[in-house]
Amino acid sequence: MFTGNPGGEMAIINEYGSLQQFYCMTATLSNHRKVKFVSKEDDADSIEWNFKYRGKALTLLYDIYNGVSLLTTNPAHKPAVTELAVLLRNGC
């Protein structure tokens, strides 16, 4: 499911996703798509891991209130978000 956000797109992968599922998804991205995470932000109630996939800047987000999502700030990167969201929904 996509939701528009100012300047980008967000795919909700699992609105009830757990922290364990988030880490499973990071492992899937690293192992199967050879993604390297470029920065990580950990707050008390959310985690954001930023990475590039085929030259497109994306973020995998875990939030205790909203589950696991994949987002980009560039609407042109929506196809990459869609591709990875399907992979992650089926993989973890």
Steps between C-alpha positions, in 0.01 A plus 500: 500500500639836400442822680615834373729699718630849430754463222498122481330164534462246779411131476368349821646152507336384822310739723535252789863416424738432784859601563599141424328526162683829431835329559395208280430752222838670543666158470295423187604827341866445590519136397269481198519849351857586607380823663743692718343720763649848495356638824291389793289696745371331813253682722301376796198409288632477143794384289593630155762332284591687182642329195536525125343247267593528134603860562176594676499627858254300714426456871382194690308622802381321813265682732340344809170668411493447122700182433747468212501725193720575202520857381669745268500876483504493119172403326700382197639217716157345557573201269801403714289531816231280342751234394663478842172520693375189318825318570495592869131415548563152365840445662452563872 
